[in-house]
Amino acid sequence: MTATMPQAAVGASLSPAAVARIRADFPILQERPHGKPLIFLDSAASSQKPVQVIEAMDDYYRRYHANIHRGIYHISELATEAYEEARSAIARFIGSPCSAECIFVRNATEGINLVAYSWGRSNVRAGDVILLTEMEHHSNLVPWQMLAQEKGARLRFVPVTADGRLDMNRLDTLLDGARLFAFTAVSNTLGTINPVRELCLRARAAGAVSVVDACQAVPRMPVDVTQWQCDFAAFSSHKMLGPTGIGVLWGRKDLLDAMPPFLTGGGMINVVRYDRTTFADVPARFEAGTPAIAEAVGLGAAVAYLTAVGMERVARYEHELAALALEKLRGIGQVVVYGPGIEHRTGVISITVGDIHAHDLASILDREGICVRAGHHCNQPLMEKLGVPATTRASFYLYNTPDEIDALIAGLEKAKRIFKLT
Amino acid sequence: MRPADDLSGMDELYRDFILDHYRNPRNAGTLEAPDASCEDLNPLCGDRIRMDVKLHDGIIEDIRFQGRGCAISQASASLLTETVKGKTVAEVAALGKDDVLANLGIPISAARLKCALLGLSVLKRALKL
């Protein structure tokens, strides 16, 4: 495999022995759907969970479950400590200078909605421009459409080039007059890695606040929000080995401090009278109600796991798998790969095979124990632009192997035989 | 070419006549001045089907469909147009899931049921059933 590695993959990756050890931590990989070993190639939708995450949540429920903050007893203090330690771990993981900048939300979708409702509704005015890109997931498009409709603001989009990258030549023109620029760090459909720091710096130079959808980036590459120079970034736990039901909105402290609450109720207040309320400081101001405590503990364990493996190594290994898959896919006739060349992409690969619809392809692969995603990937406008109703997407993560890519290739060949394609 | 038994049940699903209806849909296209028409899509997968119907004395005199989507949804819609041509609206109203599956004659998993039933659901909506 190393002989075909591109330049970008040079450096420490994961050895086959290291991957074998990692795989042993994921109980689900022992499952045998349809009597075949489970080959999970849908981690961009949601990753699997190591036993360390599952046990951390189990341990919390068995030994120290209690509501956090204000509980004047031992196990509540333990729970509060674990919840806040998870916040600190995430802050360190993404290079946040201060853990109060990490707000626990339900998922990245809620994080983006929080910015759209709280920052957006107090800062965006009629006629303002909200800049997005043509490759946004619906979660980083629909909240801004709603805000634009409500405020009479205008949406603009950075075009996607034929090779699946952002058209940087148009950026400064499009940023002219923009209040906010929301974009994804990594395309969930094309696998494109966007130049986040440059996009953030150019947004700031144009006077726009930057919102980074970091859902596909935080799980698979080293992320440092200070280096990115972004203003907000949102990501979900369940794509990075953690549980569902929790995600993180990171925001610059001075921006968060000036923002009104999003959801209101218990836990986010200072003083409540019958007719008025003063609100808590961040992050509590944005965490109304009892939060997902077990999930925070699980996410903390996921961050510890990824940190122990090393995000540089995760990124390099995934890049190697992507390079290998691209090379093998090129060897099959009638396969079209969408997105940029290997130097600009991560291990998310969208394809079509002849006239086989993505759902038929996914059904056939399923019978081989191979899990892929088929459809529009919450990216309908981009699909329209690509001129395909749906693609089949394979995405790789630290527990996947070169053998599994071979199985994918064999599955595609079989699908071609079933559909009588040559 | 490997033997058919290597295809682990999938040749059951994608039988020749299914692929034939997928690649050569019957009654494909649209009608000039349909008496009834409806277009709908399955938002989960983006499969899309439009049905145009020409009625005469409560009988489906002509029908055309246009769509894009998986082999199951398109073949099922194509087969349906053959079934309903010449039938009364009341007879179409009586058609259900079992009729569609019997027509297809292949094992349809729960995840793919919506694909198989999209054509009938669009036709029924066109006929306001």
Interface residues (C-beta under 8 A of the other chain):
Chain A: H34 D355 I356 H357 A358 H359 D360 S363 I364 R367 E368 A374 G375 H376 Q380 M383 P389 A390 K414 R417 I418 F419 K420
Chain B: M1 R2 D6 L7 S8 G9 M10 D11 L13 Y14 L19 R23 L44 C45 G46 D47 R48 R68 G69 C70 A71 I72 S109 A111 R112 C115
